[in-house]
Amino acid sequence: MPKTIALLYHEVIDDYSESGFQNKDNLAYMHKTEVFRRHLEIFKNHLNSGNSKVENHLFTFDDGGISNLKSARILEENDWKGIYFITTKRIGTSGFLAENDIRTLHENGHIIGSHSHTHPMIFRSLTYVQMLEEWKVSKEILEEILGEEILHCSVPGGDSDLKTYESAVEAGFKYIFDSEPIVETRKLQNADIFGRFSVKAQTTDQQFSEMLSLKNLASLQRNRKIKAKIKKLIFPIHQYIQNRKNE
C-alpha cells in the first residue's frame, strides 16, 4: 500500500472564539491564518524538493467549525483540497458549519466525512452499539445534505480500538482516520485505516518541516504512546463521572 502523510488540523482562525469547540483542549488546535499559510509554503517547498518519502499527502480538518470555509479557500488558492470531518449534531449551531456551508465545500471539490454525531471525548469508552449509532446517525445526516454516499470518517479524539474500526466499517465507511502518527495504511475488511500527524498550535516551523520529512517520526510515535498510557490511567475517572451524570 502507498504510504501517506495525513496532516490533522482543526481551526484556522484569528479570533479563536468564532469557530469550533470552545474548550481548553481545543486551544491546542487553533491556528492563526498566517501560521497556516506559512505551513503551506513549507509544504510546497517540501514537495518541490523531490525528497518526500511518501506517495500521498492529505490535509484533514476535524470538528466542522466555521473556520473550515477559510482553510478551504486558502487550500484552493494553491489548487489543493482538504478532507473535512463534521460533527453532525453541531451543524448550524454557533461557530459551526451550516448545511449550505457543507454543500459549498463539497461543490468546491473538498471531501466531506463524519466526525461522529455528538463527538464523545473518549470515543473508545463507548459500547459497540453506541459507536455504531454515532457513526450511522452522522453518516445519514451528511448523506441527506449532500445527496451521495459518505465514505470517510475520523475518530473523535483519535483514540481507537478494534471495535472503533469495526463499528465504522459496519456503518459503511471505507476510509477511516485515527490520530496515530504512522504512514502505513492498514486494512480491515474492505476499509483502509489511515494514521494522522497532529499539527498543533505549539508546533514550530522546524518541527512541521521535520514532520513532513519524517525526521521526527520516532519522537512523535513515542509521545503518542505516552499520551495513550496517560489516557488509559484516567479512563476509570472519566467513566465514573459519566456514570454519575447518567444516574
PEZIZI-V147396 format. One record per backbone hydrogen bond with DSSP energy under -0.5 kcal/mol. NH is the residue of the N-H (numbers start at 1). CO is the residue of the C=O. Records with the same first field share a line. If there is no record, write none. Layout:
NH=CO  CO
This chain:
4=183
5=56
6=4
7=5  58
8=197
9=7  60
10=29
11=29
13=11  31
16=14
18=15
19=16
20=95
23=21
26=23
27=23  24
28=25
29=26
30=27
31=11  29
36=32
37=33
38=34
39=35
40=36
41=37
42=38
43=39
44=40
45=41
46=42
47=43
48=44
49=45
50=46  47
51=46
55=3
56=3
58=5
59=81
60=7  58
61=83
62=9
64=62
65=62
66=95
68=65
69=66
70=67
71=67
72=68
73=69
74=70
75=71
76=72
77=73
78=74  75
79=76
80=75
83=59
84=82  111
85=61  83
86=84  113
87=63
88=86  116
89=117
90=87
91=88
92=97
93=90
96=93
97=64
102=98
103=99
104=100
105=101
106=102
107=103
108=104
109=106
110=105
111=82
113=84
114=152
115=86  116
123=121  156
125=122
126=123
131=127
132=128
133=129
134=130
135=131
136=132
137=133
138=134
139=135
140=136
141=137
142=138
143=139
144=140
145=141
146=142
147=143
151=149
153=175
154=114
155=177
158=155
160=158
164=161
165=161
166=162
167=163
168=164
169=165
170=166
171=167
172=168  169
173=168
174=151
175=151
176=192
177=153
178=194
179=158
182=180
186=193
188=191
191=188
192=174
193=186
194=176  192
196=180
197=6
198=196
199=8
200=198
201=28
203=200
208=204
209=205
210=206
211=207
212=208
213=209
214=210  211
215=210
216=210
217=214
220=216
221=217
222=218
223=219
224=220
225=221
226=222
227=223
228=224
229=225
230=226
231=227
232=228
233=229
234=230
235=231
238=234
239=235
240=236
241=237
242=238
243=239
244=240
245=241
246=242
247=243  244
